[in-house]
Amino acid sequence: MELDQQLKDLSQKYLFESTQYQTDEQIPSLEVCLQLRESHIDTFIQKAGQLNSIVESCANMVGIFDTSASKEDMLKTTIRCSGRDRLFIRTTPSMMKILVETLFD
């Protein structure tokens, strides 16, 4: 599925204020910016202590179905907060959807 459509679907499902992305030559090559609502922030805070295991679990699941990105590259995923309500996720394109769903379900 195309990245634009994936972000649109995730934005509709989770009601993010806004979503943006950019790709580049770095590994991982996709950076997504999610503008969060208060409920998203609360959910993220609850899962913040588990981020390493969440990334590893998602990489293991994606690795079963997608061999285009190495597990090593998927484990380079970074998640950072910026400002009051922005969350930046740098990951491989194949990890983006499952990672966002795991963080906010």
C-alpha positions as CSV (number, residue, x, y, z in Angstrom):
1,M,0.0,0.0,0.0
2,E,1.2,3.5,-0.8
3,L,2.6,5.6,2.1
4,D,0.1,8.4,1.4
5,Q,-2.8,6.0,1.7
6,Q,-1.4,4.3,4.8
7,L,-1.0,7.6,6.6
8,K,-4.5,8.7,5.5
9,D,-6.0,5.4,6.8
10,L,-4.1,5.7,10.1
11,S,-5.0,9.3,10.5
12,Q,-8.7,8.5,10.0
13,K,-8.5,5.5,12.4
14,Y,-6.8,7.2,15.2
15,L,-7.9,10.8,14.5
16,F,-4.5,12.4,14.6
17,E,-4.5,16.2,14.2
18,S,-2.2,15.9,11.3
19,T,0.3,13.5,9.7
20,Q,3.3,14.2,7.5
21,Y,6.2,12.1,6.2
22,Q,9.4,12.4,4.4
23,T,11.8,9.8,2.9
24,D,15.5,10.1,2.5
25,E,18.6,8.1,1.8
26,Q,19.4,7.4,5.5
27,I,18.5,4.0,7.1
28,P,15.8,3.8,8.2
29,S,14.5,6.0,5.3
30,L,11.0,7.1,6.5
31,E,10.3,9.7,9.0
32,V,6.6,10.3,10.0
33,C,5.4,13.2,12.1
34,L,2.1,12.7,14.0
35,Q,0.4,15.6,15.7
36,L,-1.2,14.0,18.7
37,R,-4.4,14.7,20.7
38,E,-4.4,14.5,24.5
39,S,-5.7,10.9,24.4
40,H,-2.9,9.9,22.2
41,I,-0.3,11.4,24.5
42,D,-1.8,9.5,27.5
43,T,-1.7,6.3,25.5
44,F,1.9,6.9,24.4
45,I,3.0,7.7,28.0
46,Q,1.6,4.4,29.2
47,K,3.7,2.5,26.6
48,A,6.8,4.7,26.8
49,G,8.7,2.3,29.0
50,Q,8.1,-0.6,26.6
51,L,9.3,1.2,23.4
52,N,12.4,-1.1,22.8
53,S,10.4,-4.3,23.1
54,I,7.6,-2.8,21.0
55,V,10.1,-2.0,18.2
56,E,11.7,-5.4,18.4
57,S,8.3,-7.2,18.4
58,C,7.2,-5.2,15.3
59,A,10.5,-5.9,13.6
60,N,10.0,-9.6,14.2
61,M,6.5,-9.6,12.8
62,V,7.4,-7.5,9.8
63,G,10.4,-9.6,9.1
64,I,8.2,-12.7,8.6
65,F,6.3,-11.1,5.7
66,D,8.8,-8.5,4.3
67,T,12.4,-9.5,3.5
68,S,13.2,-6.2,1.7
69,A,14.5,-4.5,4.9
70,S,16.9,-6.2,7.2
71,K,15.9,-6.8,10.8
72,E,19.0,-4.7,11.7
73,D,17.6,-1.7,9.8
74,M,14.2,-2.2,11.4
75,L,15.7,-2.1,14.8
76,K,17.3,1.3,14.1
77,T,13.8,2.7,14.5
78,T,13.7,5.8,16.6
79,I,10.7,7.5,18.3
80,R,11.0,11.0,19.7
81,C,8.7,13.7,21.0
82,S,8.9,17.3,19.9
83,G,7.1,20.2,21.4
84,R,3.8,19.6,23.2
85,D,2.1,17.3,20.7
86,R,4.3,16.0,18.0
87,L,5.7,12.5,17.7
88,F,8.4,11.7,15.2
89,I,9.0,8.1,14.1
90,R,11.9,7.2,11.9
91,T,11.6,3.7,10.6
92,T,11.5,1.5,7.5
93,P,8.3,1.9,5.4
94,S,7.2,-1.6,6.0
95,M,7.3,-1.0,9.8
96,M,5.3,2.2,9.9
97,K,1.8,0.9,10.0
98,I,2.2,-1.9,12.5
99,L,4.3,0.3,14.8
100,V,1.7,3.1,14.9
101,E,-1.1,0.6,15.5
102,T,0.9,-1.1,18.3
103,L,1.6,2.3,19.9
104,F,-2.0,3.6,19.8
105,D,-4.2,0.5,20.1
